[in-house]
């Protein structure tokens, strides 16, 4: 689908298509529909980022809280969103050794206890070792730093999810 | 559950419990968890309303766009949220005559074409005749008036959904 086809979508189809580019937050896509038409995929992405940036701090934390734990309960019980399932599997988070799984579960709990939201990372841009190291290191940050960092990761995730749904922008003619 | 039990919930349980008090917008409950503890159910409700009020206009329209049509496709195909299904059935929206169903479908389309979001009404506070009359009359409003009116209805719906989940506040001692 190219951006002109996106611009022609009624809101229901738009929300169905883009409702999970921010995990479990169809409200974000539903809000951004108001801003159509989009000149390019980049500007659709920018509109989504702008909506997120305009949320109060609690709203940003709310976005993080809509994310599942990495290698957590939802992965084990098969209740991840299809997007998350594919992303976590691709990074090998569904095939941790028993020792790795215990370590990740312990670090996830520590992180959530400390910050009141889950550890969010764009798993497509990281391998398993890197993810576990980040989880361990980011537990030591401040809450404000982690909220900001989590939202940065949300933006990386939504960029890749958008790119899987919309054809790339044509290069500018010279 | 009373308000002190609500205040003791980890965010995951809080979002599971209250994630649909605003239809398909778990982000709202997930954001409001930041504001706990809540002294009373009324103040939990106030925190949710405050979060909604602070959204930009596009965000309010986004909330409306997360709602299904009344007596629409989701009702017919069984894909309504359990909350909506029960509410629509109680108002008799699942048992329209063929003529009523056609009229509602036509008015829903007219409304959505005009405003870019669906007609939202607290069906628990209205009977079938009243709902159809409101749908017909509200089609004539301005977009700004209907966005504001839709959000008022969202607040009535969330109040009743909250009351179904949390025990009422104790009356003040004299």
Interface residues (C-beta under 8 A of the other chain):
Chain A: X10 X11 X12 X15 X24 X25 X26 X27 X28 X29 X30 X31 X32 X33 X34 X35 X51 X54 X55 X56 X57 X58 X59 X61 X62 X63 X65 X66 X112 X116 X117
Chain B: X10 X11 X12 X15 X24 X25 X26 X27 X28 X29 X30 X31 X32 X33 X34 X35 X51 X54 X55 X56 X57 X58 X59 X61 X62 X63 X65 X66 X112 X116 X117
